[in-house]
Structures are given as C-alpha cells and as structure tokens.
Amino acid sequence: ASLLAPDFNAIPLNDIDHIDIYQGSKGTLWGNQAVGGVVNITTRHPEKFFFSSIVSAGSYRHYYFNIVTAQTFKHGVYAKLFAVMGRSNQFRQHNQVSGNNAALQVGVDTPSGTTWLNLQSYENTTNLPGGLTLQQMLDNPAQAITLANFGNY
C-alpha cells in the first residue's frame, strides 16, 4: 500500500470485465478511508484461453502497448499474464513520461471459491522540465530549465 493516487492506466482496458461506482457513504463498506466513494474495477476471469493486445502511437513519439493472455488448465487451475508499456516525449524538452507494468496471476477455482496469487512489477518515471518565466515561455515554450529533476515510483 502507498499514498500514491490510483493509476487507472495500470489496468489494461482489454482486461476489464465491468466497473462499479459506489458514491458517497456506500464507499464506507470498503473502509473508513472511502467516504467519498469507491470505483471497483473487476478484471476478466479466465474461463478458457484468451489473448488480446492493443498498440497505439501518437504525436511527440508517444506509444502504448498492452497484452493480456490467459489459459485455463485441469482441476480449475488458471494463469493470466498482462504487460503494459508506454512512453511519450510530451511537448517540452526533458518532459518524457514512461511506464511499465507487468503482472502474473495464478489461481485455482474450487467449489468454495477462488484462490489466487499475484506477482506484479510497476514502474513509472516522469521527467520534470521546471517552470518558465513569461519571457522564457514567449521565447521557447518547449524549453526545459532543469535537466536533472524527475519522479520515479
């Protein structure tokens, strides 16, 4: 657990089964820190083999790629793997954003429920170009003041 805001980009869109939104006091069913509400994202449960991927590209050398695959085996055992990678250079110099997320889930379905184990790796890096004065912005709005500051989690 951390104090970071949730990163909904860490969940591949092609792995979402459904989304439930509980507003206001209904959120307290999830604990005393959810008084504003809860967004419950339920991912797909593998019932048979599936594979899905998304690839996109855009301006400022933006790319995004994700893959989700799952397989079921005998006796209710299943495995699911997903990976998400993305990067964008953004408009300003030294303002790149990159993220990598990979997860493996292994589980078993039994008459009394499902038990699973998740292994996940997540990294997100954002370069911070620094603020500009009005004159600097008028001269070159894409420039960076600092080439050393970044955030990584």
Contacts in CASP RR format, 6 or more apart in sequence:
PFRMAT RR
TARGET T0000
AUTHOR 0000-0000-0000
METHOD contacts of the structure
MODEL  1
ASLLAPDFNAIPLNDIDHIDIYQGSKGTLWGNQAVGGVVNITTRHPEKFF
FSSIVSAGSYRHYYFNIVTAQTFKHGVYAKLFAVMGRSNQFRQHNQVSGN
NAALQVGVDTPSGTTWLNLQSYENTTNLPGGLTLQQMLDNPAQAITLANF
GNY
2 153 0 8 1.000
4 153 0 8 1.000
6 39 0 8 1.000
7 124 0 8 1.000
8 41 0 8 1.000
9 84 0 8 1.000
10 84 0 8 1.000
10 101 0 8 1.000
10 122 0 8 1.000
11 41 0 8 1.000
11 43 0 8 1.000
12 52 0 8 1.000
12 54 0 8 1.000
12 66 0 8 1.000
12 67 0 8 1.000
12 68 0 8 1.000
12 82 0 8 1.000
12 84 0 8 1.000
13 54 0 8 1.000
13 66 0 8 1.000
14 52 0 8 1.000
14 53 0 8 1.000
14 54 0 8 1.000
14 66 0 8 1.000
14 68 0 8 1.000
15 43 0 8 1.000
15 44 0 8 1.000
15 52 0 8 1.000
15 68 0 8 1.000
15 82 0 8 1.000
16 41 0 8 1.000
16 42 0 8 1.000
16 43 0 8 1.000
16 44 0 8 1.000
17 42 0 8 1.000
17 43 0 8 1.000
17 44 0 8 1.000
17 45 0 8 1.000
18 42 0 8 1.000
19 39 0 8 1.000
19 40 0 8 1.000
19 41 0 8 1.000
19 42 0 8 1.000
20 38 0 8 1.000
20 39 0 8 1.000
20 40 0 8 1.000
20 42 0 8 1.000
21 37 0 8 1.000
21 38 0 8 1.000
21 39 0 8 1.000
21 40 0 8 1.000
22 29 0 8 1.000
22 30 0 8 1.000
22 37 0 8 1.000
22 38 0 8 1.000
22 40 0 8 1.000
23 36 0 8 1.000
23 37 0 8 1.000
24 35 0 8 1.000
24 36 0 8 1.000
24 37 0 8 1.000
25 35 0 8 1.000
26 37 0 8 1.000
26 38 0 8 1.000
27 34 0 8 1.000
27 35 0 8 1.000
27 36 0 8 1.000
27 37 0 8 1.000
27 38 0 8 1.000
28 34 0 8 1.000
28 35 0 8 1.000
29 38 0 8 1.000
30 38 0 8 1.000
44 50 0 8 1.000
44 68 0 8 1.000
44 70 0 8 1.000
45 78 0 8 1.000
45 114 0 8 1.000
46 70 0 8 1.000
46 71 0 8 1.000
46 72 0 8 1.000
46 78 0 8 1.000
46 79 0 8 1.000
46 80 0 8 1.000
47 72 0 8 1.000
48 72 0 8 1.000
49 69 0 8 1.000
49 70 0 8 1.000
49 71 0 8 1.000
49 72 0 8 1.000
50 68 0 8 1.000
50 69 0 8 1.000
50 70 0 8 1.000
51 67 0 8 1.000
51 68 0 8 1.000
51 69 0 8 1.000
52 67 0 8 1.000
52 68 0 8 1.000
52 69 0 8 1.000
53 65 0 8 1.000
53 66 0 8 1.000
53 67 0 8 1.000
53 68 0 8 1.000
54 64 0 8 1.000
54 65 0 8 1.000
54 66 0 8 1.000
55 63 0 8 1.000
55 64 0 8 1.000
55 65 0 8 1.000
56 62 0 8 1.000
56 63 0 8 1.000
56 64 0 8 1.000
56 65 0 8 1.000
57 63 0 8 1.000
57 64 0 8 1.000
60 88 0 8 1.000
60 89 0 8 1.000
60 90 0 8 1.000
60 91 0 8 1.000
61 87 0 8 1.000
61 88 0 8 1.000
61 89 0 8 1.000
62 86 0 8 1.000
62 87 0 8 1.000
62 88 0 8 1.000
62 89 0 8 1.000
63 85 0 8 1.000
63 86 0 8 1.000
63 87 0 8 1.000
63 88 0 8 1.000
64 84 0 8 1.000
64 85 0 8 1.000
64 86 0 8 1.000
65 83 0 8 1.000
65 84 0 8 1.000
65 85 0 8 1.000
65 86 0 8 1.000
66 82 0 8 1.000
66 83 0 8 1.000
66 84 0 8 1.000
66 85 0 8 1.000
67 81 0 8 1.000
67 82 0 8 1.000
67 83 0 8 1.000
68 80 0 8 1.000
68 81 0 8 1.000
68 82 0 8 1.000
69 80 0 8 1.000
69 81 0 8 1.000
69 82 0 8 1.000
70 78 0 8 1.000
70 79 0 8 1.000
70 80 0 8 1.000
70 81 0 8 1.000
71 78 0 8 1.000
71 79 0 8 1.000
72 78 0 8 1.000
73 79 0 8 1.000
75 108 0 8 1.000
76 108 0 8 1.000
76 109 0 8 1.000
76 110 0 8 1.000
77 106 0 8 1.000
77 107 0 8 1.000
77 108 0 8 1.000
78 106 0 8 1.000
78 107 0 8 1.000
78 108 0 8 1.000
78 109 0 8 1.000
79 104 0 8 1.000
79 105 0 8 1.000
79 106 0 8 1.000
79 107 0 8 1.000
80 104 0 8 1.000
80 105 0 8 1.000
81 102 0 8 1.000
81 103 0 8 1.000
81 104 0 8 1.000
81 105 0 8 1.000
82 101 0 8 1.000
82 102 0 8 1.000
82 103 0 8 1.000
83 100 0 8 1.000
83 101 0 8 1.000
83 102 0 8 1.000
83 103 0 8 1.000
84 99 0 8 1.000
84 100 0 8 1.000
84 101 0 8 1.000
84 102 0 8 1.000
85 99 0 8 1.000
85 100 0 8 1.000
85 101 0 8 1.000
86 98 0 8 1.000
86 99 0 8 1.000
86 100 0 8 1.000
87 96 0 8 1.000
87 97 0 8 1.000
87 98 0 8 1.000
87 99 0 8 1.000
88 96 0 8 1.000
88 97 0 8 1.000
88 98 0 8 1.000
89 95 0 8 1.000
89 96 0 8 1.000
90 96 0 8 1.000
90 97 0 8 1.000
91 141 0 8 1.000
91 142 0 8 1.000
92 129 0 8 1.000
92 141 0 8 1.000
92 142 0 8 1.000
92 143 0 8 1.000
92 144 0 8 1.000
93 129 0 8 1.000
93 142 0 8 1.000
93 143 0 8 1.000
93 144 0 8 1.000
94 127 0 8 1.000
94 128 0 8 1.000
94 129 0 8 1.000
94 144 0 8 1.000
94 146 0 8 1.000
94 147 0 8 1.000
95 127 0 8 1.000
95 128 0 8 1.000
95 129 0 8 1.000
95 144 0 8 1.000
96 125 0 8 1.000
96 126 0 8 1.000
96 127 0 8 1.000
97 124 0 8 1.000
97 125 0 8 1.000
97 126 0 8 1.000
97 127 0 8 1.000
98 124 0 8 1.000
98 125 0 8 1.000
99 123 0 8 1.000
99 124 0 8 1.000
99 125 0 8 1.000
100 121 0 8 1.000
100 122 0 8 1.000
100 123 0 8 1.000
100 124 0 8 1.000
101 120 0 8 1.000
101 121 0 8 1.000
101 122 0 8 1.000
101 123 0 8 1.000
102 120 0 8 1.000
102 121 0 8 1.000
103 118 0 8 1.000
103 119 0 8 1.000
103 120 0 8 1.000
103 121 0 8 1.000
104 118 0 8 1.000
104 119 0 8 1.000
104 120 0 8 1.000
105 116 0 8 1.000
105 117 0 8 1.000
105 118 0 8 1.000
105 119 0 8 1.000
106 116 0 8 1.000
106 117 0 8 1.000
107 114 0 8 1.000
107 115 0 8 1.000
107 116 0 8 1.000
107 117 0 8 1.000
108 114 0 8 1.000
108 115 0 8 1.000
108 116 0 8 1.000
123 152 0 8 1.000
123 153 0 8 1.000
124 152 0 8 1.000
124 153 0 8 1.000
125 150 0 8 1.000
125 151 0 8 1.000
125 152 0 8 1.000
126 150 0 8 1.000
126 151 0 8 1.000
126 152 0 8 1.000
127 149 0 8 1.000
127 150 0 8 1.000
127 151 0 8 1.000
128 146 0 8 1.000
128 149 0 8 1.000
128 150 0 8 1.000
128 151 0 8 1.000
129 143 0 8 1.000
129 144 0 8 1.000
129 145 0 8 1.000
129 146 0 8 1.000
129 149 0 8 1.000
130 144 0 8 1.000
130 145 0 8 1.000
130 146 0 8 1.000
130 149 0 8 1.000
131 145 0 8 1.000
132 141 0 8 1.000
132 143 0 8 1.000
132 145 0 8 1.000
136 143 0 8 1.000
136 145 0 8 1.000
END
